[in-house]
């Protein structure tokens, strides 16, 4: 018998893991609701993502409370994850008020950047909020990340105080959820 062939001599099909197939074909990973037991792992993912932007160790300490995902936000269904065999990214939004919600967090593991993970997560948050009747979403972004949100259709609205670093202003954007 020929290695890699069946009893009739036909070549056995090659098995490619789904995650590898998705990457090869430019298909974003599945998005699902986060689970409360993932809170610590998601916080670690967010800290890795922030550190990959070149944030100093001293400033990273200030970001820890902001990037810590509380289990109650996860339990309320306001946190989504992109996951294949591992967690690749996370997005969270605040509770909607009068047709407006805030994107409170969107982090992609540095090993998964430029693979459509952030786009897929943002799209899932938008779809979820739209289904709840939300028509606009505010976003506070790092300067280096604001361009991503502009490419997704968000428009700059000015600057707002950083939630972590006193005296630092960050770009503020508004996304119409059409």
ABEGO torsion letter per residue (X at the ends): XBBGBBAAGBBBBBBBBAAAAAAAAGBBBBBBBBBAAAAAAAAAAAAAAAAAAGBBAAAAAAAAAAABBBAAAAAAGABBBBBBABBABBBBBBBBBGGBBBBABBBBBAAABGAGAAAAAAAAAAAAAAAAGBABBBBBBBAAAAAAAAAAGBBBAEBBBBAABBGBBBBBBBBBBX
